[in-house]
Amino acid sequence: FPVELIHSCLLYLCFFFYVCFCLLEPQSLCDRSTEGTIYKYQARTLNGSLVSFGDFAGKTILFINVATY
């Protein structure tokens, strides 16, 4: 790739991250409403019971997607 193209891409990325993380207010990066989100769904646990994602509203959770073929 030409050096000028690489420099242009790096400059664009730096500008993008500056705008996203320095100029935007933290409140605008995350919508904390629970209307129409995952919280209205349920999942089946390993023992067969249902758990509502609404039980976890306001908490930090980690989803691990494990798939086998």
N, C-alpha and C positions, 0 to 999 in steps of 0.2 A: 504494500500500500504506500502511496506517496506520503511523505512526511507532513505536507500541508493538510491532507485529509485527516490524519491522526490528530494533529494539533487542533483542527476544527472540532472534531468529535470530543476531544478532551475538554475543550473550552465549553462546548454545549453541555456536557455532563456536569461540569463544575457549576455552570449557571443554573441548571435544572435543580441540583441539590441545594444550592444557595436559596433559590426561590422556595423550594418545598420545606426546608428545615429552618430557615432563618427569617423569612418574611411572613410566612403563614402563622397565624396564631395556633397554639396547641389545640384549642377547642375545635378548630375547623378540620383537624386531621382525623378526628374520631367522632362518629355519631353514636352517642350513648343511649339513644332511644332503643326500646325493646319491641317496638311495633313492627310487625312483618319480618322478624328475624328468626334465627335458629331457635330462639327460646320457645316458640310455639310447637316444636317437634319433640318427639320422644325416641328413646333408643332402648333396645332390649339388652339387658346385662347378661353376663356369662351364665348366671343361674336362672335366667328366663324371665325375671321380673322387668317391668318397664320403669325407666327413669326419665323424668322430664328435664329437658335442658333449661327450662325456666328456673329450676332449683339452683342453677349455677349463675344466674344473672348477677352481675356486679362482681364476680369472682374471676380470678385468672385461672384459666384451664389450658391444658395442652392436649390437642387431638393428635393421635398417632394413627395413621392410615396404614394398616397392614393388609397386604393382598397376597394371595398365593395363586398359583396357576397349576 
